[in-house]
Amino acid sequence: MNDVPTPEDPLVCSRCGRSTDTLPLTWTCSVENGRRAYCCEDCARANIRAIEGRLDSTWW
């Protein structure tokens, strides 16, 4: 049920543009405006308080 399918296209960090072929455990995923948005570990770490506070990414 919570399995993440292997993407056909590389995943791209919505903040810095880093890409990866597989979804690392250290990346975060959120749903914004009806679509999935991924953040790499560096961007997630830099914005963890905003993410935990569920602030929209446009805020941070």
N, C-alpha and C positions, 0 to 999 in steps of 0.2 A: 504494500500500500504506500509506503513512504520511499520506495525505491526510486532513485533518480536515474532516468534512462541515459544511456551514453549519447551525448549530442552528436549530430551529424556534422555540424559546423563547430569550429573552435569557440569556446566560451571566452567572452571579453569582459574585463572589469569595467563597470560603468563609470568609474571615477578616473582611472589612469590609462585605460586602454590595454593593459597587459592581457595576453591571451594564453589559453591552455587547451589542449585536446581532451583532457579528462578533468573532472571536477575534483580538485583537491579537498580534503577534509577541512582545511584551514580557510577556505573561502566561505563567504556568507551569501545567502540568497534572500531576496525580498520580492514581493509583488507590488509593483508601482504602476498605477494606471492600467491595471489588467495584464501586465506582462512581467515576466521574471527579470530581475536585475541582479547581477552578481558583483561582489566586491572581493578583490584579492585580499590576502592576509595583511598586507601593508596598509591598504586603504581602510580596511575594517578596524585595524588596531588604532589608526590615527583618528578614527571617528566613532569609537566604541560607545561613548556616552550618548551621542545623538542616536545611534542605532538602538541602544537599549531603551532610550526614551521614546522610541518609535517616531522620531521626527522625520519628516519627509526629507529626502536627499537634497532637495533644492534648498533647504534650510542650512545644511552643513556643506 
